[in-house]
Amino acid sequence: MSGRLHIAIGQHSESGVKPVNQDFHGAVEPHGHLLVTKGVALALADGISSSPVSQFASAAAVRSFLEDYYLTSDAWPVRRAAQRVLQATNSWLHAQTQRGEGRFDKDRGHVCTFSALVFKGRDAHLLHVGDTRVYRLHAAALEQLTEDHRVRASETVSYLGQALGMAPSLEIDYQHWPIETGEVYLLATDGAYELLAAADVHGALACCGGDLDAAARSLVRKALQRGSRDNATLQIARVESLPPEQLDELAILRDQLALPPPLHARMRFEGYTIQRDLQVSARSHIHLAVDDHTGEQVALKTPSIGLRDEPASLDRFLLEEWVARRIDSPHVLRPATIGRPRRHLFVAMEYIDGQTLSQWMVDHPKPSLDSVRDMVQQIAKGLQAFHRKEMLHQDLRPENIMIDRGGTVKIIDFGAVHVAGLAEAAQRPRADAIVGSLQYTAPEYFIGDGGTPQSDLFALAVLTYQMLTGQLPYGLQVTRLRGAHDLGKLDYSAVRTHRPDLPPWLDSVLRQALHPRPARRHEALSAFVQDLQQPAARHLASARKPWIERDPARFWRGLSVLLGLIVVALLARLARAI
C-alpha cells in the first residue's frame, strides 16, 4: 500500500433501545485520480430524537455529501468543495422542513447533526455542525477535535444550537492538519461516545486486529450494554500509508506518458498529421496539425528537448490541458477533443486564426479608450472563469492573449496557473512562486506574500495601461522590490503624461487597480471593468482635485526643481551684477 494514500475504515451502527435508527453513516475510498484530487471521505449524521423524519434528514445529509463532494471541481480545495455541498444540503433540508410540521416547530423538521472527515494527500480536513464528535486516539485519552454546538440553558438543560436543516443559512466548523501513518480517528454519535473511553478503543483494536468493522461493532455493543438510551454509531479510520510529499495527479500522468519525438511537416503522430510549425521556444514547440479522424485543425504542443530532464517543467506543461478541460469560457483557449488514448506527452488545443495582443499593440499604438475597454472586458471575463474554479492565471501578458479574426479575445498558456485543489494535494497551498513575466507580476509576489485574484487584477491593469500608452505604469520598479518597506517607493507614471487626450479620471481608476497593496485595489474584476465604463464618483472627484492633492509626491518634486532653477537663475544674475 506504500506510495499512495490508504485509510483503513471500520464502521457500525445500531438502533439500541429505540425502534428507529436515526443515525446514518458512510465512507468512500476512491481509486485513481479521485484519490489524489478528492481523497478519502467519512461522514456521520445523527437525527434529532424529537423529529419523526430526522432519520431521512441524516440519510440525505450523508448520501448527498459522499456523492456530491466527488462531483465538485477537481480544482477546488476540500474546504470550498465540502462547504458548497453542505450548504446545498442544508438549503434542501430546510426547504423540506418548511413544507412539513417543522415550519411551526423546527424540532419536528428535517434536522440532523453532521461530522465529516476527509483525508487528502498528507492532510486531514474536518467539517462539523451539531454534537456528533470526531476524536483522535492517543495512548491514554481520546482527543476531541470537534466542538459541541449545544446551548446551555441551565446545569441540567441544554439544546442544540446548530444543525443541518435548522435554518436557511449555516455556519460550518472547519479545520485541517497534517496526518501521520498509524494515527487512529473516531467519528461517533452521542449514543456511543458518552459511554466509551480510550481504553475501550485500544482493547477493541487489539482484540479484532485488522478487522476495523469488528472493532467498531464491538465498541457500539459495549456502549449499548453500558446503558446507552440512544442510537449508537461509530466509525474508525486508521492511516495505513501516505503518498510521497508533493505527489499530485500531473506527476502521475507524466510518468505514464513517453516523451514525443521531434515533429516535422507531413509527419503522422498520435492520429494527427503535422502541417507546419507555429512557434518554437525554449519551453515548447507548437505545430499546426490536422486530426486525421475529424479534419479539425489543432495547435499541437510538445515540450522542448531542454525540458525533458525537468519534471517540474513537464508538470506545468501537462497543467495546460488539465486546466483547459475544467474551464468553460469563450474567452479562454479550449482543448481539442481527443477521443482516443495517447501514448506520448503532448497538448492539443484549439487553433486560433488571429494575432497576439502584443502584435495588436504594434498595429494600434494609440487605440481609442472604447476599443481598450472592449478588450479589457473580454479578458476579465476569461479571468473570472479561472477565479470561479479557484485558479490564478499568474502569467497574464500580451503574448498570452489572442485575438481571433472576429475580434474575440482569448487567454492562452496555462502553464503558470495556480490550482488550489492540486496545490492542496501536493502540499503547496500558497501561490507564492514567481512563475510569470516579471513586468506583469504583482508586487506581493516579490515580497513573499503570495498571490490572490487581486494579483491577476494587477496584471490586467498593467495590460490596460500598456495598451493605452505603450508603457508600463511603474517601469521596471516592481521587479526590484525586496520587502514590504519598498512598496511605498513605487512611483506611478500618470497615463495622461503619455496620452493627454485621455480623460483625467482614468488615472484614478488605474491607480486603484495598480495599488502596491492588494487590499487597496478593486474588490473584484467586475468593479474594475465597471469603473472603466462608468467611473465611480470618487474617481470623477479625484480628476477635479488640484495637482498637489492628486499626486503630492510629484508636485513637491516638480516644485523643488522649479525652486532650484529659480535659485540658479538668481545666483547667475547676482554673479553678473558683481
Secondary structure in CASP SS format (residue, H / E / C, confidence):
PFRMAT SS
TARGET T0000
AUTHOR 0000-0000-0000
METHOD secondary structure of the structure
MODEL  1
M C 1.00
S C 1.00
G C 1.00
R C 1.00
L C 1.00
H E 1.00
I E 1.00
A E 1.00
I E 1.00
G E 1.00
Q E 1.00
H E 1.00
S E 1.00
E E 1.00
S C 1.00
G C 1.00
V C 1.00
K C 1.00
P C 1.00
V C 1.00
N C 1.00
Q C 1.00
D E 1.00
F E 1.00
H E 1.00
G E 1.00
A E 1.00
V E 1.00
E C 1.00
P C 1.00
H C 1.00
G C 1.00
H H 1.00
L H 1.00
L H 1.00
V H 1.00
T H 1.00
K C 1.00
G C 1.00
V E 1.00
A E 1.00
L E 1.00
A E 1.00
L E 1.00
A E 1.00
D E 1.00
G E 1.00
I C 1.00
S C 1.00
S C 1.00
S C 1.00
P C 1.00
V C 1.00
S H 1.00
Q H 1.00
F H 1.00
A H 1.00
S H 1.00
A H 1.00
A H 1.00
A H 1.00
V H 1.00
R H 1.00
S H 1.00
F H 1.00
L H 1.00
E H 1.00
D H 1.00
Y H 1.00
Y H 1.00
L H 1.00
T C 1.00
S C 1.00
D C 1.00
A C 1.00
W C 1.00
P C 1.00
V H 1.00
R H 1.00
R H 1.00
A H 1.00
A H 1.00
Q H 1.00
R H 1.00
V H 1.00
L H 1.00
Q H 1.00
A H 1.00
T H 1.00
N H 1.00
S H 1.00
W H 1.00
L H 1.00
H H 1.00
A H 1.00
Q H 1.00
T H 1.00
Q H 1.00
R H 1.00
G C 1.00
E H 1.00
G H 1.00
R H 1.00
F C 1.00
D C 1.00
K H 1.00
D H 1.00
R H 1.00
G C 1.00
H C 1.00
V C 1.00
C E 1.00
T E 1.00
F E 1.00
S E 1.00
A E 1.00
L E 1.00
V E 1.00
F E 1.00
K E 1.00
G C 1.00
R C 1.00
D E 1.00
A E 1.00
H E 1.00
L E 1.00
L E 1.00
H E 1.00
V E 1.00
G C 1.00
D C 1.00
T C 1.00
R E 1.00
V E 1.00
Y E 1.00
R E 1.00
L E 1.00
H C 1.00
A C 1.00
A C 1.00
A C 1.00
L E 1.00
E E 1.00
Q E 1.00
L C 1.00
T C 1.00
E C 1.00
D C 1.00
H C 1.00
R E 1.00
V E 1.00
R E 1.00
A C 1.00
S C 1.00
E C 1.00
T C 1.00
V C 1.00
S E 1.00
Y E 1.00
L E 1.00
G C 1.00
Q C 1.00
A C 1.00
L E 1.00
G C 1.00
M C 1.00
A C 1.00
P C 1.00
S C 1.00
L C 1.00
E C 1.00
I C 1.00
D E 1.00
Y E 1.00
Q E 1.00
H E 1.00
W E 1.00
P E 1.00
I C 1.00
E C 1.00
T C 1.00
G C 1.00
E C 1.00
V E 1.00
Y E 1.00
L E 1.00
L E 1.00
A E 1.00
T C 1.00
D H 1.00
G H 1.00
A H 1.00
Y H 1.00
E C 1.00
L C 1.00
L C 1.00
A C 1.00
A H 1.00
A H 1.00
D H 1.00
V H 1.00
H H 1.00
G H 1.00
A H 1.00
L H 1.00
A H 1.00
C H 1.00
C H 1.00
G C 1.00
G C 1.00
D C 1.00
L H 1.00
D H 1.00
A H 1.00
A H 1.00
A H 1.00
R H 1.00
S H 1.00
L H 1.00
V H 1.00
R H 1.00
K H 1.00
A H 1.00
L H 1.00
Q H 1.00
R C 1.00
G C 1.00
S C 1.00
R C 1.00
D C 1.00
N C 1.00
A E 1.00
T E 1.00
L E 1.00
Q E 1.00
I E 1.00
A E 1.00
R E 1.00
V E 1.00
E E 1.00
S E 1.00
L C 1.00
P C 1.00
P C 1.00
E C 1.00
Q C 1.00
L C 1.00
D C 1.00
E H 1.00
L H 1.00
A H 1.00
I H 1.00
L H 1.00
R H 1.00
D H 1.00
Q H 1.00
L C 1.00
A E 1.00
L C 1.00
P C 1.00
P C 1.00
P C 1.00
L C 1.00
H C 1.00
A C 1.00
R C 1.00
M C 1.00
R E 1.00
F E 1.00
E C 1.00
G C 1.00
Y E 1.00
T E 1.00
I E 1.00
Q E 1.00
R E 1.00
D E 1.00
L E 1.00
Q E 1.00
V E 1.00
S C 1.00
A C 1.00
R C 1.00
S E 1.00
H E 1.00
I E 1.00
H E 1.00
L E 1.00
A E 1.00
V E 1.00
D E 1.00
D C 1.00
H C 1.00
T C 1.00
G C 1.00
E C 1.00
Q E 1.00
V E 1.00
A E 1.00
L E 1.00
K E 1.00
T E 1.00
P E 1.00
S C 1.00
I H 1.00
G H 1.00
L H 1.00
R C 1.00
D C 1.00
E C 1.00
P H 1.00
A H 1.00
S H 1.00
L H 1.00
D H 1.00
R H 1.00
F H 1.00
L H 1.00
L H 1.00
E H 1.00
E H 1.00
W H 1.00
V H 1.00
A H 1.00
R C 1.00
R C 1.00
I C 1.00
D C 1.00
S C 1.00
P C 1.00
H C 1.00
V E 1.00
L C 1.00
R C 1.00
P E 1.00
A C 1.00
T C 1.00
I C 1.00
G C 1.00
R C 1.00
P C 1.00
R C 1.00
R C 1.00
H E 1.00
L C 1.00
F C 1.00
V E 1.00
A E 1.00
M E 1.00
E E 1.00
Y C 1.00
I C 1.00
D C 1.00
G E 1.00
Q E 1.00
T E 1.00
L H 1.00
S H 1.00
Q H 1.00
W H 1.00
M H 1.00
V H 1.00
D H 1.00
H C 1.00
P C 1.00
K C 1.00
P C 1.00
S C 1.00
L H 1.00
D H 1.00
S H 1.00
V H 1.00
R H 1.00
D H 1.00
M H 1.00
V H 1.00
Q H 1.00
Q H 1.00
I H 1.00
A H 1.00
K H 1.00
G H 1.00
L H 1.00
Q H 1.00
A H 1.00
F H 1.00
H H 1.00
R H 1.00
K C 1.00
E C 1.00
M E 1.00
L E 1.00
H C 1.00
Q C 1.00
D C 1.00
L C 1.00
R C 1.00
P H 1.00
E H 1.00
N H 1.00
I E 1.00
M E 1.00
I E 1.00
D E 1.00
R C 1.00
G C 1.00
G C 1.00
T C 1.00
V E 1.00
K E 1.00
I E 1.00
I C 1.00
D C 1.00
F C 1.00
G C 1.00
A C 1.00
V C 1.00
H E 1.00
V E 1.00
A H 1.00
G H 1.00
L H 1.00
A H 1.00
E H 1.00
A H 1.00
A C 1.00
Q C 1.00
R C 1.00
P C 1.00
R C 1.00
A C 1.00
D C 1.00
A C 1.00
I C 1.00
V C 1.00
G C 1.00
S C 1.00
L H 1.00
Q H 1.00
Y H 1.00
T C 1.00
A C 1.00
P H 1.00
E H 1.00
Y H 1.00
F H 1.00
I C 1.00
G C 1.00
D C 1.00
G C 1.00
G C 1.00
T C 1.00
P H 1.00
Q H 1.00
S H 1.00
D H 1.00
L H 1.00
F H 1.00
A H 1.00
L H 1.00
A H 1.00
V H 1.00
L H 1.00
T H 1.00
Y H 1.00
Q H 1.00
M H 1.00
L H 1.00
T H 1.00
G C 1.00
Q C 1.00
L C 1.00
P C 1.00
Y C 1.00
G C 1.00
L C 1.00
Q C 1.00
V H 1.00
T H 1.00
R H 1.00
L C 1.00
R C 1.00
G C 1.00
A H 1.00
H H 1.00
D H 1.00
L H 1.00
G H 1.00
K H 1.00
L C 1.00
D C 1.00
Y C 1.00
S C 1.00
A C 1.00
V H 1.00
R H 1.00
T H 1.00
H H 1.00
R C 1.00
P C 1.00
D C 1.00
L C 1.00
P C 1.00
P C 1.00
W H 1.00
L H 1.00
D H 1.00
S H 1.00
V H 1.00
L H 1.00
R H 1.00
Q H 1.00
A H 1.00
L C 1.00
H C 1.00
P C 1.00
R C 1.00
P H 1.00
A H 1.00
R H 1.00
R C 1.00
H C 1.00
E C 1.00
A C 1.00
L H 1.00
S H 1.00
A H 1.00
F H 1.00
V H 1.00
Q H 1.00
D H 1.00
L H 1.00
Q H 1.00
Q C 1.00
P C 1.00
A C 1.00
A H 1.00
R H 1.00
H H 1.00
L H 1.00
A H 1.00
S H 1.00
A H 1.00
R H 1.00
K C 1.00
P C 1.00
W H 1.00
I H 1.00
E H 1.00
R H 1.00
D C 1.00
P H 1.00
A H 1.00
R H 1.00
F H 1.00
W H 1.00
R H 1.00
G H 1.00
L H 1.00
S H 1.00
V H 1.00
L H 1.00
L H 1.00
G H 1.00
L H 1.00
I H 1.00
V H 1.00
V H 1.00
A H 1.00
L H 1.00
L H 1.00
A H 1.00
R H 1.00
L H 1.00
A H 1.00
R H 1.00
A H 1.00
I C 1.00
END
